[in-house]
Structure formats: structure tokens, C-alpha cells
Amino acid sequence: MSCRDGLLLLDKPAGLTSNAVLQRAKRLLSSKKAGHTGSLDPIATGLLILLFGEATKVSDYILNADKSYRVTLRLGQITATGDSEGEVLEDRSVAVSEAQVRVVLPRFLGEIAQIPPMYSAIKQGGRPLYELARKGLEVERAARRIRIDALELISLENDRLLLDVRCSKGTYIRSLAVDIGAALGCGAHVEGLRRTSTGPFDVAQALTLETLADALERGECPLKAMDLALGYLPSVTLTEHTAYYLRQGQGVVVAHAPSFGRIRLYGPGEQFLGLGEVMDDGRVAPRRLMRVD
């Protein structure tokens, strides 16, 4: 694998935007083409998957992956942003037991409707909502369908509630925290947030900016193969002949191909060629091909 094309699993530090972390990693890797897959708020830490070179072509598949978080809720305080960066709007007394939390949490499991926070990058009328929020404006937002697969109580100590969350893409943990606080009757905001996994990747596999720099200093390639993010798709291996014609944009017949859907394509020597799709006539058509040296 080329060390200019691949995935970088990074453990984002608190206090930096996702884009700031991306720019630092780009400089360390001397890369011109890079992107990230789902930003984290500045207060958040944890798994940020960065894509370099040809790996940017699989960004949608990582953006759509399920994610896991460990979140600390500060009970009894409601803020303008739903997290600790916002102005405190209201203080309330907290008299919440673990038993009450265990009764409330199941209400948020499964597919639920969630209203995005005003402090978000969602655009309305061509402008990000956070621009309107900073001017003191609040507009009506359409609820979005998201999915919460797991919501586990880790601890409750005084006014700090620690939870593990596993959820679908598009879930706003700040909105979830605010809604849980409302259900408990005391209000809440996110005081700490750490992304622990995205799809098949875990934060335990991630490098910090410091260990990334150390690895590069030792001459190591820190990038992972881009097709690791696509393991849930079936794969086919092409012959040199069929790989040539597919790379010319033509549909090809592949033995033992699935009957429909997106697939991973490999050439001789198990070289990852990109993504294809099985057409109605059974041929495999190219959909997202990688540059092959």
C-alpha cells in the first residue's frame, strides 16, 4: 500500500477543531489531498478518521457508519449550546437516582425523531444554523430520524451522569443529552464527549498527533488500507483481462459475483481496485475506481 493513500485513525485531543487536526496531519504527512469523516466538536476527543489520497473516494461509506461514544452529562444545568461551551441559561437542583435514570433511558432506544440543535452546521436558507444562533435567532428545525442501538448507564455521581451510546450516523449527542435531561426533570448538557468507535474501527487503534509524528520520524507508514472500511461489502477478484476492461469503464462478466448490489473489486495479487455494482444483466460495472500505480 502506498503511504500517500489510506486511512489514518487519529485520537483527537480536546480544544481543537476537526479541521485543525486534519491540517496538522496533512502537514506531517506532506499530503495535498485529505479529508475527514464526521467532525467532532472542539470539546470532544476520540476517534477521528482521516482520509488521504485515493482513500477520500470512500468517505461516504465511513460517514454512513454507526458510531459509539462515551458521554458525560452535567445534570441541573441548561446551556445555550447543549454543551459546556455555551452560556448557562438555567440552574436547577438535582435529585436523580440510578433507578430513575434506568427508567428513562429505554425511552430513547430504537429509531427516534431528533431535532438538530441550533448550534450545528445544518444549513437553512443557505446559512448554517450556528450563524443564526450566534445572532440570538432560533428557527424551526425539522426532526430527523436517527437510531440509538445502545444507551448504557456507566455511573451516576452527584450531578455527573456517564453513559455509553451506540448510534446511527447523524445523531447529535448534544440533543440526546438535552432530551435526557428534560426527561429526568432537571435539565442537562454535555460536559465531556469521546468517540470510541466508527464502523469497524476502535479508538484503541488510533494514534495521537504526537505518536503520529513519532511513527513518521521512525520511517513507518501510519496509514491503513482503505478497503478496511468496506469489509461489509462482498468482494470479487478479477482476472488481469477483466480488470483491464473494467478500468476502461466497461461492464464485465465475473464468475461467482453476487446477484446485485455494490461490491469490492480486487485485481491480480489482491490489489484493491475500487467499487463496482452488479447490473441487472449480471455484469459488474465500475462505480468508484482507485488510481493504480
N, C-alpha and C positions, 0 to 999 in steps of 0.2 A: 504494500500500500504506500502511495506517495504521502510524504509528510506535509503536503500542501492541501490535501483533500481528506476530510474526515470530520469526526465529531470530537469535541472537547467537552468533557464533563467537568464543570467548574463549581466549586463550593463558594458561592457569592458571599462576600462579607457584608455586614450591615453598614449603612451610611453611604453606599454608592448606588447609583442607578444601574440598571442592567446594561444600558448603553455604555456607561463609563467603564464597566468591567469588560465589555466587548472590545472597546477601543484599546484598553491596556493589553488584552490578549492578542489583538491584531498586531500591535507593535512588537510584542515579544516574539511572535511567530513570523514577523515580517510578511504578513498576508495582506493582499489587496481586496480579496473577496471573502466576506464573512457576514454572518447574521446570527441572531439568537432565536430561540423557540419558546416564546411566552415569557414576558418580563416579570420581574419581581419588584415590589415596591422598595424604596431605599431602606426602610427599616427591616426588611426581610432578609434572611440568609438562606443558604441551601442550594440545591441543585439547579444550575443554570446550564442548559445545553447549548453550546456554541457550535456553529457550522462553518466550515472553511472550504473554500474552493467548490468543487463539484457537489459536496455534501449539502450546499444550500438548496439543491434541487429536491431534497426530501424533507424540507422544512414543514410542509403541510402535514406530513404523516406523524411528526413529533408533536406539532401544535395540537393535533386532534387526540393525542394520547391522554389516558387517565392520569391523575396526579395525586400525590399524598402529601399531607402537611402535618406538622405539629404546631399548634397554635396556643398561645397564652391569652386568655381573655381577662381583662381588668373589669370586674363587676362593679356596678354602682356609679360608673362614670359614662356619660354620653358625650361624644366629641363630634365636631363638625364633619370630620373625615371618616369616622368609623375606626380610626386607629390613633396611636399615641402622638402622631404629628399634628393632629388637629386641635383647635381651640376647645376647651372643655365647656360644654353648653349646660350641663346639669350634673349635680352630685346627688346621689341617693344613698340611703342606708342599705346595707346588705345583710340579709338574714336568710341565706340559702344553704340547704343541706345537700349532701350527696344524693339522698333519696329523691329530692325534688329534681335535681339535675337528671337523674336516671329516668324519671318520668317524662321530662321534657324532650330529651334528645331523640327518642324514636320518632317524634313528630316531623323531624327533618330528614328522615331516611327515605330513599327511593327517589323517584322523579318529582321534583317540586318546581314551583314557579318562584323566580327570584328577581327582584327589582334591582338593577345595577345601581351602584352608588353614584351620587353626583360627582364625586372626585374620582372619575375614571376617564379613560381615553376614548370611550364610545362617542361617536360623532352624532350630533343632532343639528340639522340645518347647516351641515358642513363645518361645524365647530365642535371641538372636543368638549365634553361636559365639564371637565375641570376648569376650563376657561370661564364658563358661565358661573360655576360655583365660586370661583375666586372673586367674582364681582357681586357675590351675595345673592345670585339668582338661583332659583330652583325650578326646574321644568318637569313636566310629567314624563316618566320613562316607561316604556313597555316592558312588562315582565318577560323573562326568558326562562325556557325550560332547561333545567340542569338536573344532575343526578348525584345524589350522595349515597355512596355504597357502604361506607362505614363511618361511624361517629362514636369514638370510644373515650370514655372518661378516664384520664390518667391520674389526676389528683385535683383536689379542691382544698386550698389552704387560705383561710380568711377570704379575701376578695380576689384571689387569683384562681382561675379555672383553667386547667391544662387538658387539652383534647388532641386526639389523633383523628385526622379526617382523610378519607379516601373519596375522590370525587371525579366527575367528568370535567372535560375542558369547559372553559367559560364560567366556572364557578368563582364568585367573588367571596373570599373568606371574610372580608370586612363586613359584607352584607349578612353573611351567615352569623357572624358574631353579634351584630346588632339585633338580628331576629331572635337569637337565643337569649340575649339579654332582655329583650321585650317579653319573651315567653316566661322568663323567670321573675319578671316584675321589677327588676332592679336596674335594667339597662346594662350595656357592656360595650367595650371596644377592644380592638386587637392591640395588645401590648407587645407581643413578640410573635414572629412567624418564621417557620423554617420549612422549606420544601424538601421532603425526604425522598421522593421518587417521581419519575416521569416515565410512563410506559415501563419498559423492562429495565430501566436504569435507576440505580440507587445512589444516594449521596455518599455512601461509604466508598464508592468507586471514584469519587471526584477529587480533583486537585484544587488546592488554593492557588491564588496568584503567586504566592511565594514558592510553593512546591513546583508549580509550572516553570517558573524561572530556573529553579534548580535542575529540573529534568532537562531543559533545553541546554543549560550550561554543561551538563554531562554528555550532550550529544544524543539524547534519547528523543524519540518521536512520541509525543503525548496523545496523538490523535487515534481515535478508534475507527474501525471500518464503518462506513456509512450504512451498510446494509444491516448492521446490528439493530437498527431502529425499525426494520421492516420484517422481522422474523415471523410475524403473524401472517404474512402473505405466503402462499405457496410458491415454489420455485421450479424452474425448468433449466436444464443445461442444453445449450445449443451446440451444434457442430460448427466447425470453422466455416463451412459452406453457408449454413442457415444464418449464422451470426453476421456474415458479410452482407447478405441481402436485407436482413432486418435493419442493419445500420444504414442502409440506403433508403430506409423508410418504407420498405415493403413488408407485407404480411407474409409469414412463413408457417409451414406445417411443422409441428413439433410433436414427436411421439410422447405419449403419456402426459400431455398437457391437461390441466383442469378443463372442465366443460365451459366455464365462464369466469369473468372477473379479472381483477388486477393480479399480476404475478411478478415475482423477481426473476430477472434474466441473468444467466451466467454463461460465459463462453468457455472455450477450452482452458484447462488449468484452473477452473472455478473462479475466473475473473468476473467480477460484478460488472454487468453491462448497463443495468438500469431497470426500468419498469416497463412492462408490457401489459396488454389486455387481450384476452381471448375473445375473438369476434364470433358473431352468430354462425359463421360458416366453419368455425373450428380453428381457423388460422390465428396465429399470435401476431398482433400488431404492436409496433413500438409506441410508447407513450411518454416516457421520460428517460432518455438515454444519457449516460455519462460519457465524458470525454475519456478515450482510452489511448494511453501513450503507445 
